[in-house]
Amino acid sequence: PMCTSNGVPYKVDISLYVGASLEAEWNSFQEQLEFIHHRLASNWSINPLTTEVEIAAYGEYLKTGFSPSAYKYARNEDFYNDIDSLSTSKLLDGESLSTALTYASFGNANRRQNVNYSIVVFFHFISEYEVKLSESFIKTAQSKNYKVVLVGVGPLPDLEMLNVLNVFIVRADILDDTVAEQINKAICDIGPPPPFYYPTNSPRPSVPTTTVATTFGHLSCQADLIIAIDQSFAVGYNEYYEEVLFIRDKLVPQWTIGPNETEVVLFGYGKMKRTSFKTNFNYPNNADVFADLTKMKIKNLFDDADFTMSVTTASSIIKTEASPRPDSVIVTIAFTYTSVVSDASSVDEAINELTEPGRKFVIVAIGNNYNETVLRKYSNNLIKVAEYTDDLADQISDEICKNVSPSPTSATSSLSSTPAESD
């Protein structure tokens, strides 16, 4: 920034911390990087004589960045190259403002001496707990005359909570040129930071503790459902969020979860790994399923796609991990974006377990990157879709009880009914 007004020298070192959590989601991470590249840093002259920068992505416990290059960029293009590299980073865990401030408040050994230092942190969530944790780091930074600029991205953070920190606060419902101007003004400002207040026509945000539905549908049969969620990089983060949110917000509310109606087991799968929570059919209500799917949404993706894992895991759950109810039909619903099968013999064996009398296997194929012939080999109950809709939820629910009835023999007993989580 050309910090020449009011006698402030324009030589400044800037730390940029970008929220890269699974909670904030992939789209927002990319938007922040695009904003920094094309709207914010494009107004700076980055070189050793004027403005120097470092950039890092942060989560709750981890950060990634380019410390070897920090404050040593010869030109803007070198910085842009690092932004492009950062855009391919794996998303991190939950977001923590205090984590970013912890790193930034202690500065960096590569920073230039006797040069103004500004810390700019982009964040999506805030709580009283995080504000309290951040106080000591803010005080450390301010005692060294560092400037702190906090940029609240999106509609969720309550920015008025930050006034107690006495920092510069920028509201960024949309990351545009106006926000870039406000950040630059804060970096160049020599006065104390003004408090932030929402205008009268824009009330303070309040986030509901849950958005779980309050009324639920009913299946025409008592069903134990195994839901396999494609959690591979064949999906991509955006599609994975859509997949999980469709199941959470559109599909599961069509059922009444509990011991007297519908029960579920949920797992995400890749080629070699799976994510699961309860591995028995013992959810007491819809709210608990909602909570686990919310946790599922912020899981990292597994590297490879493999339809094999969805089938073999579901078979294992029925045989050794769960206790299907004797009067229930057992229906496995596998979501997939591909038809990759690495071990056909294992799939053939497992399919028999999923299609015994009283059981059904339903495949939900999304997009157009799968081979229909391969998938139909394993189930004629194939639902092909281009996007997640209310009609799809209806179609899946209608399929569950169609042409299937409980087996006359008792289901296999489980080894354990203890809730578990594994990756």
C-alpha positions in Angstrom: 0.0 0.0 0.0 1.2 3.5 -0.7 1.1 4.6 2.9 2.3 8.2 2.2 -0.6 10.2 3.6 -0.3 11.8 7.1 3.4 11.2 7.1 3.3 7.4 7.4 6.1 5.7 5.4 5.0 3.3 2.7 7.6 0.7 3.6 5.6 -2.1 5.4 5.8 -5.9 6.0 2.4 -7.6 5.8 1.4 -11.0 7.1 -1.7 -12.5 5.4 -3.5 -15.4 7.1 -6.2 -17.1 5.1 -8.9 -19.2 6.6 -8.5 -22.7 5.0 -10.7 -24.8 7.2 -13.1 -27.5 6.2 -15.8 -25.6 7.9 -15.1 -22.5 5.8 -15.3 -24.8 2.7 -13.2 -25.0 -0.5 -15.1 -22.2 -2.4 -14.3 -19.6 0.2 -10.7 -20.6 0.5 -10.3 -20.1 -3.3 -12.2 -16.8 -3.2 -9.9 -15.4 -0.5 -6.8 -16.3 -2.6 -8.3 -14.8 -5.8 -9.2 -11.7 -3.8 -5.7 -11.3 -2.5 -4.1 -11.9 -5.9 -6.4 -9.8 -8.1 -7.8 -7.1 -5.8 -5.6 -6.6 -2.8 -1.9 -7.4 -3.6 -2.4 -6.1 -7.2 -2.5 -2.6 -5.7 0.8 -3.1 -3.9 4.4 -2.8 -5.3 6.0 -5.9 -3.8 9.8 -5.8 -3.6 12.5 -5.4 -0.9 12.4 -1.6 -1.1 8.7 -1.1 -0.5 6.0 -3.6 0.5 6.9 -7.2 1.5 4.5 -10.0 2.4 4.1 -13.5 3.7 1.0 -15.6 3.3 -0.2 -18.7 5.1 -3.3 -20.8 5.4 -4.5 -21.7 8.9 -6.9 -24.0 10.6 -7.3 -24.8 14.3 -4.0 -26.5 14.9 -2.1 -26.3 11.7 -0.8 -23.9 9.1 0.8 -24.1 5.7 2.7 -21.3 4.1 5.8 -20.1 2.4 8.1 -19.0 5.2 11.3 -19.5 3.2 10.1 -16.8 0.8 8.5 -14.6 3.4 9.4 -10.9 3.1 11.9 -11.7 0.3 9.7 -11.4 -2.8 11.6 -9.6 -5.6 8.4 -8.7 -7.4 4.6 -9.2 -7.4 4.7 -12.1 -9.8 6.8 -14.2 -7.3 4.2 -13.7 -4.7 1.4 -14.6 -7.1 3.2 -17.9 -7.9 3.0 -18.8 -4.2 -0.6 -17.9 -4.0 -1.2 -20.3 -6.9 0.7 -23.0 -5.1 -1.3 -22.4 -1.9 -4.5 -22.8 -3.8 -3.9 -26.6 -4.2 -3.3 -27.1 -0.5 -5.4 -29.6 1.4 -8.0 -28.0 3.6 -7.2 -28.0 7.3 -9.3 -28.7 10.4 -11.6 -26.3 12.3 -10.9 -22.6 12.1 -9.3 -20.7 15.0 -8.6 -17.0 14.9 -6.3 -17.4 17.9 -4.1 -19.9 16.0 -3.4 -17.3 13.3 -2.7 -14.6 15.8 -0.4 -17.0 17.7 1.9 -17.3 14.7 1.6 -13.7 13.6 2.1 -12.0 16.9 5.6 -13.4 17.3 6.6 -12.1 13.9 9.0 -13.8 11.6 12.8 -13.8 11.5 12.8 -12.8 7.9 11.0 -9.5 8.5 12.9 -6.3 7.9 14.1 -4.3 10.8 12.6 -0.9 11.6 9.7 -1.4 9.2 6.0 -1.2 10.0 4.3 -4.5 10.4 0.7 -5.3 9.7 -1.1 -8.6 10.4 -4.2 -9.2 8.3 -6.3 -12.3 9.2 -9.3 -13.5 7.2 -11.8 -15.5 9.3 -15.3 -17.0 9.0 -16.3 -17.8 12.5 -15.9 -16.1 15.9 -17.0 -16.9 19.5 -16.6 -15.4 22.9 -14.2 -18.2 23.7 -12.0 -17.4 20.6 -12.1 -13.7 21.5 -10.9 -14.4 25.0 -8.1 -16.7 23.6 -7.0 -14.0 21.2 -6.6 -11.2 23.8 -3.1 -12.1 24.9 -1.8 -12.4 21.4 -3.3 -9.1 20.4 -1.7 -7.4 23.4 1.6 -8.9 22.5 1.3 -7.6 18.9 0.2 -4.2 20.0 3.0 -3.9 22.6 5.4 -4.2 19.6 3.4 -1.6 17.6 2.2 -4.2 15.2 -1.1 -3.4 13.5 -3.9 -6.0 13.4 -6.6 -6.1 10.8 -9.3 -8.7 11.2 -11.4 -9.4 8.1 -14.7 -11.2 8.7 -15.6 -13.1 5.6 -19.3 -14.0 4.9 -22.4 -13.5 7.0 -21.7 -15.6 10.1 -19.1 -13.8 12.3 -20.5 -11.3 14.8 -17.9 -8.5 14.3 -19.0 -6.4 17.2 -17.7 -9.0 19.5 -14.2 -8.0 18.4 -14.4 -4.4 19.6 -12.9 -5.4 23.0 -9.7 -6.3 21.1 -9.1 -2.8 19.9 -8.2 -3.8 16.4 -9.1 -2.8 12.9 -12.2 -4.6 11.8 -13.3 -5.1 8.2 -16.7 -6.5 7.2 -16.5 -8.6 4.0 -19.8 -10.1 3.1 -18.4 -10.0 -0.5 -14.7 -9.9 -1.2 -14.6 -6.9 -3.6 -12.7 -3.7 -4.3 -14.4 -1.9 -1.5 -13.0 -4.5 1.0 -9.6 -4.1 -0.5 -9.7 -0.4 0.0 -10.8 -0.8 3.6 -7.9 -3.2 4.3 -5.4 -0.9 2.7 -6.8 2.1 4.6 -6.5 0.2 7.9 -2.9 -0.8 7.1 -2.0 2.9 6.4 -4.0 4.4 9.2 -1.9 6.1 11.9 -4.8 6.6 14.4 -6.5 4.2 16.8 -8.9 1.7 15.3 -12.5 2.8 15.3 -15.1 0.5 16.9 -17.2 -1.6 14.5 -21.0 -1.4 14.6 -23.6 -2.8 12.3 -25.9 -0.3 10.6 -29.5 -0.2 11.9 -30.7 -1.9 8.7 -28.2 -4.8 9.1 -28.7 -6.5 12.5 -25.9 -8.5 14.2 -25.7 -12.1 13.0 -27.1 -14.8 15.1 -26.4 -18.4 14.1 -28.9 -21.1 15.1 -27.4 -24.0 17.1 -29.0 -26.5 14.8 -31.0 -26.5 11.6 -32.3 -30.1 12.0 -35.8 -30.5 10.8 -38.7 -30.7 13.3 -41.0 -32.9 11.3 -40.1 -36.1 9.6 -41.5 -38.5 7.0 -42.1 -42.2 7.3 -41.1 -45.2 5.3 -43.7 -47.9 4.5 -41.5 -50.6 6.1 -39.1 -50.9 9.0 -35.7 -50.5 7.6 -32.1 -50.7 8.6 -30.2 -48.5 6.2 -26.5 -48.4 5.4 -25.4 -45.2 3.6 -22.1 -45.2 1.8 -20.9 -41.7 1.0 -18.3 -41.2 -1.7 -15.4 -39.3 0.1 -12.7 -39.6 -2.5 -11.0 -36.9 -4.6 -13.1 -38.1 -7.5 -15.8 -36.1 -5.9 -13.9 -32.9 -5.0 -14.7 -30.8 -1.9 -17.7 -28.8 -3.4 -19.5 -31.9 -4.5 -18.7 -33.7 -1.3 -20.3 -30.9 0.7 -23.4 -31.1 -1.6 -23.5 -34.9 -1.1 -23.4 -34.8 2.7 -25.8 -31.9 3.0 -28.2 -33.6 0.6 -28.3 -36.7 2.8 -28.5 -34.6 6.0 -31.0 -32.0 4.9 -33.1 -33.6 2.2 -32.9 -37.4 2.5 -32.8 -38.3 6.2 -35.7 -35.9 7.1 -37.9 -38.1 5.0 -37.4 -40.8 7.6 -38.2 -41.0 11.3 -35.0 -42.3 13.0 -35.4 -44.4 16.1 -35.7 -48.0 17.3 -39.3 -48.4 16.2 -39.0 -47.1 12.6 -35.9 -46.4 10.6 -32.2 -46.9 11.6 -29.0 -46.0 9.8 -25.3 -46.6 9.7 -23.2 -43.9 7.9 -19.7 -44.1 6.5 -17.6 -42.2 4.0 -15.2 -44.2 1.8 -12.2 -43.9 -0.4 -9.9 -46.7 -1.8 -8.2 -47.7 1.4 -9.9 -45.8 4.2 -13.3 -45.0 5.6 -14.9 -42.6 8.0 -17.6 -43.9 10.3 -19.4 -43.0 13.5 -22.0 -45.3 15.0 -21.5 -48.8 13.4 -24.7 -50.2 14.7 -28.3 -49.4 14.0 -28.9 -47.6 17.2 -29.5 -43.9 16.6 -32.1 -42.7 19.0 -33.4 -39.8 16.9 -32.9 -37.7 13.8 -30.9 -35.0 15.7 -28.1 -37.5 16.4 -27.9 -38.4 12.7 -27.9 -34.7 11.8 -25.0 -34.2 14.2 -22.9 -37.0 12.8 -23.5 -35.8 9.2 -22.4 -32.3 10.2 -19.2 -33.9 11.5 -18.9 -35.9 8.3 -19.1 -32.7 6.3 -15.8 -31.4 7.6 -13.8 -34.5 7.0 -10.9 -34.5 4.6 -11.2 -36.4 1.3 -9.4 -39.6 0.8 -7.0 -39.8 -2.1 -8.4 -42.4 -4.5 -11.8 -43.4 -5.7 -12.9 -47.1 -5.4 -16.4 -48.4 -5.5 -15.0 -51.6 -4.0 -14.7 -50.1 -0.5 -18.4 -49.1 -0.4 -19.5 -52.7 -1.0 -17.0 -54.5 1.1 -17.5 -52.1 4.1 -21.3 -52.4 3.9 -20.9 -56.2 3.9 -18.6 -56.1 6.9 -21.0 -53.9 8.8 -23.8 -56.4 8.3 -21.7 -59.5 9.1 -19.5 -58.4 12.0 -20.2 -54.8 13.3 -23.9 -54.2 13.4 -27.0 -55.9 14.7 -29.8 -55.5 12.1 -33.2 -55.8 13.6 -35.0 -59.1 12.9 -38.1 -57.4 11.5 -36.3 -54.9 9.3 -35.3 -54.9 5.7 -31.6 -54.1 5.2 -31.0 -51.7 2.4 -27.5 -50.4 1.4 -27.5 -47.1 -0.4 -24.1 -46.3 -2.1 -23.4 -42.9 -3.5 -20.7 -42.9 -6.1 -19.2 -40.5 -8.7 -17.2 -43.3 -10.4 -17.4 -47.0 -11.3 -13.8 -47.8 -10.4 -13.5 -51.4 -9.0 -10.1 -52.4 -7.9 -11.0 -55.9 -6.6 -13.8 -57.4 -8.5 -13.7 -60.7 -6.7 -14.2 -59.0 -3.3 -17.1 -57.0 -4.7 -18.7 -60.2 -6.1 -18.5 -61.9 -2.7 -19.7 -58.9 -0.8 -22.6 -58.2 -3.1 -24.1 -61.6 -2.1 -24.2 -60.4 1.5 -26.0 -57.2 0.5 -28.6 -58.9 -1.7 -29.7 -61.9 0.4 -33.5 -62.3 1.0 -34.7 -59.3 3.0 -31.9 -57.1 1.7 -31.4 -54.7 -1.2 -28.5 -52.8 -2.7 -29.3 -49.3 -4.3 -26.6 -47.4 -6.2 -26.9 -43.6 -6.6 -24.6 -42.6 -9.4 -23.9 -38.8 -9.7 -22.5 -36.9 -12.6 -21.2 -38.5 -15.8 -17.8 -40.0 -14.9 -19.0 -43.6 -14.3 -19.6 -46.7 -16.5 -23.3 -47.6 -16.2 -22.7 -51.1 -17.4 -20.2 -51.8 -14.6 -22.6 -50.4 -11.9 -25.6 -52.4 -13.3 -23.5 -55.5 -12.9 -23.8 -55.1 -9.2 -27.3 -53.7 -8.9 -30.3 -53.1 -11.2 -31.5 -50.6 -8.5 -29.4 -47.9 -10.1 -30.5 -44.2 -9.8 -28.7 -41.9 -12.2 -28.7 -38.2 -11.4 -27.0 -35.0 -12.4 -27.7 -33.0 -9.2 -29.1 -33.3 -5.7 -32.8 -32.4 -5.6 -35.9 -33.0 -3.6 -37.1 -35.4 -6.3 -34.0 -37.5 -5.8 -34.7 -37.7 -2.1 -38.2 -38.9 -3.0 -36.9 -41.4 -5.5 -34.4 -43.0 -3.0 -37.0 -43.2 -0.3 -39.6 -44.8 -2.6 -37.0 -47.4 -3.7 -36.1 -48.5 -0.1 -39.3 -50.5 0.7 -40.1 -51.5 -2.9 -40.3 -55.3 -3.6 -38.5 -56.3 -0.4 -39.6 -57.7 2.9 -37.8 -58.9 6.1 -36.0 -62.2 5.9 -37.7 -65.0 7.6 -34.4 -65.8 9.4 -32.8 -63.7 12.1 -30.1 -61.3 11.2 -26.5 -61.9 12.2 -25.6 -60.8 15.7 -23.0 -58.1 16.1 -19.7 -58.3 18.0 -20.2 -54.8 19.4 -22.7 -52.0 19.5 -20.3 -49.3 20.8 -20.3 -46.1 18.7 -17.0 -45.6 17.0 -15.1 -43.3 14.7 -12.3 -44.3 12.4 -10.5 -42.8 9.5 
